[in-house]
């Protein structure tokens, strides 16, 4: 048996024993070391995804850890290997998969939402989901690879080019990661974020921020761009006002990349889309190349993971950590320590 963090009902988590399943053909058993709590996990915690999540559900998909055991027919992996997981299982037969877009499979199993996740002391997953980590990368920092892969995918979907001006609306973990990835691609980036704490963290990483409560962001973009407008805007706030800002800052033929999950339909200024010939693109999840690029960016320090990690809590304190994130305040990313940092390393 292994200890796991489970969602049992709206706003109710527990830590309880969970059965350890030996790896079958094509599977690998992992010892998760660190698991990040993300916005999707909070949506589950609030009960917003009860139609999809089957209780009791083990949460978590932003992880790092080590291989403990490999099942039959698994090659290339051995106990002690440091890994993260691309938590997607697709069917390879739906129209999306057949057209080459398996990451948005129409019958996708997002591991950690649709099936048991990483917030447990032992976790069995398909070997094909593993992504190798360099031995030089600390496992706590490696837990940020998955959200960095989201940012890499988003920046790619928006086709950000060197020299372009980019506005990120929403400076939470994913928003800051998008800004850092876009900057690494050569863009000039600004973040609009209400939280003074999050603005300060972004500025510590050399990013320029604006406070939309005090600043007229579209006017500032006009001053910054000589009234041309931004080339790209990312909507990461999930708020109606954020949508308005992301549309208003764009120049002629600007691109709006929608990243946040909006729980309800939003009004959008379609006249602005017509008048300036704007483009709207959606961005969801990632593919393996995004993950591999994310490993590089975290490992080489382009992503200052240590600055983004606000707190690390033991597995037994994970329910309280969810409540702390929900309350807001001076937090960015909280990691859950599963107590396995060296597990399998000497196997």
RAWO-V398307 format. One record per residue. N is the residue number from 1. RES is the residue in one small letter. PHI is phi in degrees with one decimal (* if undefined). D_LAST is the distance of its C-alpha to the last C-alpha in Angstrom with 2 decimals. Layout:
# RAWO-V398307
n->N res->RES phi->PHI d_last->D_LAST
n->N res->RES phi->PHI d_last->D_LAST
This chain:
# RAWO-V398307
n->1 res->x phi->* d_last->19.66
n->2 res->x phi->-135.9 d_last->18.76
n->3 res->x phi->-87.2 d_last->21.15
n->4 res->x phi->-140.0 d_last->22.91
n->5 res->x phi->-94.4 d_last->25.90
n->6 res->x phi->-124.3 d_last->28.62
n->7 res->x phi->-90.3 d_last->32.02
n->8 res->x phi->-115.8 d_last->34.55
n->9 res->x phi->-168.7 d_last->37.92
n->10 res->x phi->-52.3 d_last->39.64
n->11 res->x phi->62.2 d_last->38.60
n->12 res->x phi->-132.6 d_last->36.45
n->13 res->x phi->-123.3 d_last->32.70
n->14 res->x phi->-139.3 d_last->30.73
n->15 res->x phi->-114.7 d_last->27.25
n->16 res->x phi->-147.5 d_last->26.59
n->17 res->x phi->-63.1 d_last->24.05
n->18 res->x phi->-130.3 d_last->23.10
n->19 res->x phi->-69.6 d_last->21.86
n->20 res->x phi->-87.6 d_last->18.32
n->21 res->x phi->-104.1 d_last->18.78
n->22 res->x phi->-65.3 d_last->16.46
n->23 res->x phi->-68.8 d_last->16.37
n->24 res->x phi->-92.2 d_last->19.32
n->25 res->x phi->-56.3 d_last->20.45
n->26 res->x phi->76.3 d_last->19.93
n->27 res->x phi->-118.0 d_last->17.78
n->28 res->x phi->-136.6 d_last->14.40
n->29 res->x phi->-95.0 d_last->13.02
n->30 res->x phi->-114.6 d_last->12.47
n->31 res->x phi->-108.5 d_last->12.06
n->32 res->x phi->-58.8 d_last->15.29
n->33 res->x phi->-95.8 d_last->15.64
n->34 res->x phi->-132.1 d_last->19.36
n->35 res->x phi->-131.6 d_last->22.09
n->36 res->x phi->-83.4 d_last->25.60
n->37 res->x phi->-97.2 d_last->28.74
n->38 res->x phi->-117.2 d_last->31.21
n->39 res->x phi->-61.0 d_last->34.81
n->40 res->x phi->-64.6 d_last->34.08
n->41 res->x phi->-59.9 d_last->32.13
n->42 res->x phi->-67.7 d_last->35.27
n->43 res->x phi->-59.4 d_last->37.48
n->44 res->x phi->-63.0 d_last->35.55
n->45 res->x phi->-56.6 d_last->35.85
n->46 res->x phi->-74.1 d_last->39.59
n->47 res->x phi->90.4 d_last->39.96
n->48 res->x phi->-71.8 d_last->41.07
n->49 res->x phi->-119.0 d_last->38.75
n->50 res->x phi->-63.4 d_last->39.31
n->51 res->x phi->-69.7 d_last->40.82
n->52 res->x phi->-110.2 d_last->37.51
n->53 res->x phi->-93.0 d_last->34.83
n->54 res->x phi->-98.9 d_last->34.38
n->55 res->x phi->-87.0 d_last->33.83
n->56 res->x phi->-72.7 d_last->31.70
n->57 res->x phi->-115.6 d_last->29.71
n->58 res->x phi->-80.9 d_last->26.30
n->59 res->x phi->-92.0 d_last->26.98
n->60 res->x phi->104.3 d_last->25.27
n->61 res->x phi->-141.2 d_last->24.67
n->62 res->x phi->-95.0 d_last->24.24
n->63 res->x phi->-143.5 d_last->20.54
n->64 res->x phi->-140.4 d_last->17.50
n->65 res->x phi->179.6 d_last->13.86
n->66 res->x phi->-133.7 d_last->10.44
n->67 res->x phi->-70.3 d_last->9.37
n->68 res->x phi->-108.1 d_last->7.59
n->69 res->x phi->-142.5 d_last->9.25
n->70 res->x phi->-116.1 d_last->11.96
n->71 res->x phi->-85.6 d_last->15.27
n->72 res->x phi->-59.8 d_last->17.71
n->73 res->x phi->67.6 d_last->19.45
n->74 res->x phi->-107.3 d_last->16.95
n->75 res->x phi->-118.7 d_last->16.77
n->76 res->x phi->91.6 d_last->15.63
n->77 res->x phi->-128.2 d_last->12.52
n->78 res->x phi->-144.0 d_last->8.83
n->79 res->x phi->-53.3 d_last->5.75
n->80 res->x phi->98.7 d_last->6.15
n->81 res->x phi->-62.5 d_last->9.76
n->82 res->x phi->-84.1 d_last->12.39
n->83 res->x phi->-144.7 d_last->15.10
n->84 res->x phi->-123.7 d_last->18.31
n->85 res->x phi->-126.5 d_last->20.26
n->86 res->x phi->-86.7 d_last->23.82
n->87 res->x phi->-82.8 d_last->24.84
n->88 res->x phi->-124.5 d_last->27.51
n->89 res->x phi->-126.8 d_last->28.04
n->90 res->x phi->-111.5 d_last->31.39
n->91 res->x phi->-94.6 d_last->33.49
n->92 res->x phi->63.8 d_last->34.55
n->93 res->x phi->-129.0 d_last->38.00
n->94 res->x phi->-75.7 d_last->39.91
n->95 res->x phi->-57.7 d_last->42.43
n->96 res->x phi->-64.1 d_last->40.20
n->97 res->x phi->-63.5 d_last->37.36
n->98 res->x phi->-65.9 d_last->39.91
n->99 res->x phi->-91.3 d_last->41.37
n->100 res->x phi->93.4 d_last->38.07
n->101 res->x phi->-116.7 d_last->37.32
n->102 res->x phi->-65.2 d_last->34.34
n->103 res->x phi->-68.0 d_last->33.21
n->104 res->x phi->-117.5 d_last->36.42
n->105 res->x phi->-46.7 d_last->36.22
n->106 res->x phi->-73.4 d_last->38.99
n->107 res->x phi->-126.8 d_last->36.64
n->108 res->x phi->-64.8 d_last->33.63
n->109 res->x phi->-100.1 d_last->30.78
n->110 res->x phi->-87.0 d_last->29.69
n->111 res->x phi->-68.2 d_last->26.35
n->112 res->x phi->103.4 d_last->26.64
n->113 res->x phi->-124.5 d_last->30.37
n->114 res->x phi->-84.7 d_last->31.14
n->115 res->x phi->-147.8 d_last->27.88
n->116 res->x phi->-56.6 d_last->25.16
n->117 res->x phi->-101.3 d_last->23.70
n->118 res->x phi->-92.2 d_last->20.81
n->119 res->x phi->-81.5 d_last->22.05
n->120 res->x phi->-156.3 d_last->19.75
n->121 res->x phi->-80.3 d_last->16.42
n->122 res->x phi->-137.9 d_last->15.11
n->123 res->x phi->-148.4 d_last->16.85
n->124 res->x phi->-104.0 d_last->17.19
n->125 res->x phi->-137.7 d_last->19.02
n->126 res->x phi->-63.1 d_last->20.34
n->127 res->x phi->-59.7 d_last->18.26
n->128 res->x phi->-67.9 d_last->21.54
n->129 res->x phi->-88.1 d_last->21.49
n->130 res->x phi->-74.2 d_last->18.48
n->131 res->x phi->-127.4 d_last->19.50
n->132 res->x phi->-72.8 d_last->17.31
n->133 res->x phi->-109.2 d_last->17.43
n->134 res->x phi->-69.2 d_last->17.86
n->135 res->x phi->-63.1 d_last->15.49
n->136 res->x phi->-79.8 d_last->18.73
n->137 res->x phi->-92.3 d_last->19.45
n->138 res->x phi->-61.7 d_last->18.84
n->139 res->x phi->-68.2 d_last->17.48
n->140 res->x phi->-66.0 d_last->20.63
n->141 res->x phi->-67.1 d_last->22.85
n->142 res->x phi->-65.7 d_last->20.95
n->143 res->x phi->-65.8 d_last->22.02
n->144 res->x phi->-91.4 d_last->25.46
n->145 res->x phi->-63.9 d_last->24.72
n->146 res->x phi->-61.5 d_last->26.00
n->147 res->x phi->-65.3 d_last->29.32
n->148 res->x phi->-67.3 d_last->29.68
n->149 res->x phi->-62.8 d_last->29.44
n->150 res->x phi->-58.2 d_last->32.27
n->151 res->x phi->-64.2 d_last->34.28
n->152 res->x phi->-60.9 d_last->33.73
n->153 res->x phi->-63.8 d_last->34.99
n->154 res->x phi->-62.2 d_last->37.91
n->155 res->x phi->-63.8 d_last->39.02
n->156 res->x phi->-68.0 d_last->38.86
n->157 res->x phi->-62.7 d_last->40.90
n->158 res->x phi->-82.1 d_last->43.48
n->159 res->x phi->54.6 d_last->43.61
n->160 res->x phi->-65.0 d_last->43.69
n->161 res->x phi->-117.9 d_last->45.08
n->162 res->x phi->-57.4 d_last->45.40
n->163 res->x phi->88.7 d_last->48.44
n->164 res->x phi->-76.0 d_last->48.70
n->165 res->x phi->-99.3 d_last->49.32
n->166 res->x phi->-126.6 d_last->46.89
n->167 res->x phi->-114.8 d_last->47.25
n->168 res->x phi->-107.4 d_last->44.36
n->169 res->x phi->-97.4 d_last->45.78
n->170 res->x phi->113.6 d_last->43.27
n->171 res->x phi->-109.2 d_last->41.01
n->172 res->x phi->-75.0 d_last->38.14
n->173 res->x phi->-53.3 d_last->34.52
n->174 res->x phi->-69.7 d_last->35.15
n->175 res->x phi->-60.5 d_last->38.58
n->176 res->x phi->-65.2 d_last->37.36
n->177 res->x phi->-63.9 d_last->34.59
n->178 res->x phi->-59.4 d_last->37.29
n->179 res->x phi->-60.6 d_last->39.48
n->180 res->x phi->-68.1 d_last->36.84
n->181 res->x phi->-67.3 d_last->35.99
n->182 res->x phi->-63.7 d_last->39.74
n->183 res->x phi->-63.9 d_last->40.38
n->184 res->x phi->-63.9 d_last->37.75
n->185 res->x phi->-83.1 d_last->39.75
n->186 res->x phi->100.6 d_last->42.84
n->187 res->x phi->-82.6 d_last->44.55
n->188 res->x phi->-96.9 d_last->46.56
n->189 res->x phi->-123.6 d_last->45.24
n->190 res->x phi->-129.5 d_last->46.61
n->191 res->x phi->-117.3 d_last->45.10
n->192 res->x phi->-105.3 d_last->47.35
n->193 res->x phi->-148.6 d_last->45.76
n->194 res->x phi->-73.8 d_last->47.43
n->195 res->x phi->-74.5 d_last->44.90
n->196 res->x phi->-64.4 d_last->45.67
n->197 res->x phi->-64.7 d_last->42.14
n->198 res->x phi->-69.9 d_last->40.64
n->199 res->x phi->-62.7 d_last->43.33
n->200 res->x phi->-64.4 d_last->42.49
n->201 res->x phi->-63.3 d_last->38.78
n->202 res->x phi->-63.9 d_last->39.81
n->203 res->x phi->-67.3 d_last->42.29
n->204 res->x phi->-62.4 d_last->39.72
n->205 res->x phi->-92.7 d_last->38.04
n->206 res->x phi->84.9 d_last->41.43
n->207 res->x phi->-94.0 d_last->42.57
n->208 res->x phi->-93.4 d_last->46.15
n->209 res->x phi->-126.4 d_last->46.73
n->210 res->x phi->-128.4 d_last->49.75
n->211 res->x phi->-101.2 d_last->50.55
n->212 res->x phi->-66.3 d_last->52.18
n->213 res->x phi->-77.1 d_last->53.83
n->214 res->x phi->-112.3 d_last->55.74
n->215 res->x phi->-109.3 d_last->55.80
n->216 res->x phi->-86.3 d_last->57.47
n->217 res->x phi->-60.5 d_last->54.56
n->218 res->x phi->-58.7 d_last->56.66
n->219 res->x phi->-65.5 d_last->59.19
n->220 res->x phi->-63.5 d_last->56.54
n->221 res->x phi->-65.0 d_last->55.19
n->222 res->x phi->-60.8 d_last->58.80
n->223 res->x phi->-64.8 d_last->59.18
n->224 res->x phi->-67.8 d_last->55.88
n->225 res->x phi->-106.9 d_last->56.68
n->226 res->x phi->64.7 d_last->60.47
n->227 res->x phi->67.8 d_last->60.98
n->228 res->x phi->-78.0 d_last->59.04
n->229 res->x phi->90.6 d_last->56.25
n->230 res->x phi->-74.5 d_last->52.51
n->231 res->x phi->-78.8 d_last->51.10
n->232 res->x phi->-140.8 d_last->48.16
n->233 res->x phi->-128.2 d_last->47.50
n->234 res->x phi->-111.7 d_last->44.36
n->235 res->x phi->-96.3 d_last->45.02
n->236 res->x phi->-121.2 d_last->42.00
n->237 res->x phi->-81.0 d_last->43.87
n->238 res->x phi->77.5 d_last->44.53
n->239 res->x phi->-111.9 d_last->48.01
n->240 res->x phi->-59.8 d_last->51.44
n->241 res->x phi->-64.3 d_last->52.52
n->242 res->x phi->-65.8 d_last->49.49
n->243 res->x phi->-62.1 d_last->50.58
n->244 res->x phi->-58.9 d_last->54.07
n->245 res->x phi->-63.3 d_last->52.87
n->246 res->x phi->-61.8 d_last->50.60
n->247 res->x phi->-73.3 d_last->53.58
n->248 res->x phi->-67.3 d_last->56.13
n->249 res->x phi->-82.7 d_last->54.35
n->250 res->x phi->-80.7 d_last->54.15
n->251 res->x phi->-88.1 d_last->56.56
n->252 res->x phi->-57.0 d_last->58.15
n->253 res->x phi->58.3 d_last->55.67
n->254 res->x phi->-70.9 d_last->52.85
n->255 res->x phi->-117.0 d_last->49.67
n->256 res->x phi->-104.7 d_last->48.38
n->257 res->x phi->-104.4 d_last->44.74
n->258 res->x phi->-89.1 d_last->44.15
n->259 res->x phi->-108.8 d_last->40.66
n->260 res->x phi->-65.5 d_last->41.22
n->261 res->x phi->-91.3 d_last->41.37
n->262 res->x phi->-92.4 d_last->44.95
n->263 res->x phi->-72.0 d_last->45.42
n->264 res->x phi->-142.1 d_last->49.10
n->265 res->x phi->-59.9 d_last->51.36
n->266 res->x phi->-117.3 d_last->52.61
n->267 res->x phi->-74.3 d_last->55.93
n->268 res->x phi->-128.9 d_last->55.65
n->269 res->x phi->-75.3 d_last->58.46
n->270 res->x phi->-68.1 d_last->58.95
n->271 res->x phi->-62.1 d_last->62.08
n->272 res->x phi->-62.4 d_last->59.95
n->273 res->x phi->-62.4 d_last->57.86
n->274 res->x phi->-65.4 d_last->61.12
n->275 res->x phi->-67.2 d_last->62.81
n->276 res->x phi->-107.3 d_last->60.03
n->277 res->x phi->52.0 d_last->58.44
n->278 res->x phi->-79.0 d_last->55.07
n->279 res->x phi->-124.6 d_last->51.98
n->280 res->x phi->-111.0 d_last->49.55
n->281 res->x phi->-126.3 d_last->46.04
n->282 res->x phi->-92.0 d_last->43.36
n->283 res->x phi->-138.4 d_last->39.68
n->284 res->x phi->-136.3 d_last->36.98
n->285 res->x phi->64.2 d_last->33.20
n->286 res->x phi->-174.4 d_last->31.81
n->287 res->x phi->-123.9 d_last->30.55
n->288 res->x phi->-64.5 d_last->27.58
n->289 res->x phi->-63.9 d_last->29.53
n->290 res->x phi->-63.9 d_last->30.16
n->291 res->x phi->-64.7 d_last->26.46
n->292 res->x phi->-64.4 d_last->25.73
n->293 res->x phi->-66.3 d_last->28.69
n->294 res->x phi->-63.2 d_last->27.57
n->295 res->x phi->-57.6 d_last->24.21
n->296 res->x phi->-60.2 d_last->26.39
n->297 res->x phi->-68.7 d_last->28.81
n->298 res->x phi->-73.6 d_last->26.36
n->299 res->x phi->-67.1 d_last->24.42
n->300 res->x phi->-89.9 d_last->27.71
n->301 res->x phi->86.3 d_last->29.23
n->302 res->x phi->-57.1 d_last->31.96
n->303 res->x phi->-97.6 d_last->30.77
n->304 res->x phi->-78.7 d_last->30.81
n->305 res->x phi->-57.9 d_last->28.16
n->306 res->x phi->-62.2 d_last->28.32
n->307 res->x phi->-72.5 d_last->32.04
n->308 res->x phi->-86.9 d_last->31.64
n->309 res->x phi->-86.0 d_last->29.19
n->310 res->x phi->-81.0 d_last->31.61
n->311 res->x phi->-161.1 d_last->29.41
n->312 res->x phi->-123.3 d_last->25.91
n->313 res->x phi->-122.7 d_last->26.05
n->314 res->x phi->-69.2 d_last->23.68
n->315 res->x phi->-53.5 d_last->23.25
n->316 res->x phi->-68.0 d_last->25.99
n->317 res->x phi->-101.5 d_last->28.44
n->318 res->x phi->-59.5 d_last->28.10
n->319 res->x phi->-57.5 d_last->31.44
n->320 res->x phi->-67.1 d_last->33.27
n->321 res->x phi->-65.6 d_last->31.81
n->322 res->x phi->-61.4 d_last->33.36
n->323 res->x phi->-65.8 d_last->36.65
n->324 res->x phi->-64.4 d_last->36.47
n->325 res->x phi->-65.9 d_last->36.02
n->326 res->x phi->-63.2 d_last->38.83
n->327 res->x phi->-73.0 d_last->41.07
n->328 res->x phi->78.2 d_last->40.68
n->329 res->x phi->86.5 d_last->41.40
n->330 res->x phi->-87.5 d_last->39.44
n->331 res->x phi->-134.7 d_last->36.12
n->332 res->x phi->-120.1 d_last->34.57
n->333 res->x phi->-124.9 d_last->30.93
n->334 res->x phi->-108.2 d_last->29.07
n->335 res->x phi->-106.2 d_last->25.31
n->336 res->x phi->-101.1 d_last->23.60
n->337 res->x phi->-89.6 d_last->20.55
n->338 res->x phi->-84.7 d_last->18.29
n->339 res->x phi->76.9 d_last->16.44
n->340 res->x phi->-124.8 d_last->13.03
n->341 res->x phi->-56.3 d_last->13.24
n->342 res->x phi->-106.8 d_last->9.97
n->343 res->x phi->-59.9 d_last->8.15
n->344 res->x phi->81.9 d_last->4.93
n->345 res->x phi->-66.8 d_last->5.67
n->346 res->x phi->-107.7 d_last->3.80
n->347 res->x phi->-70.3 d_last->0.00
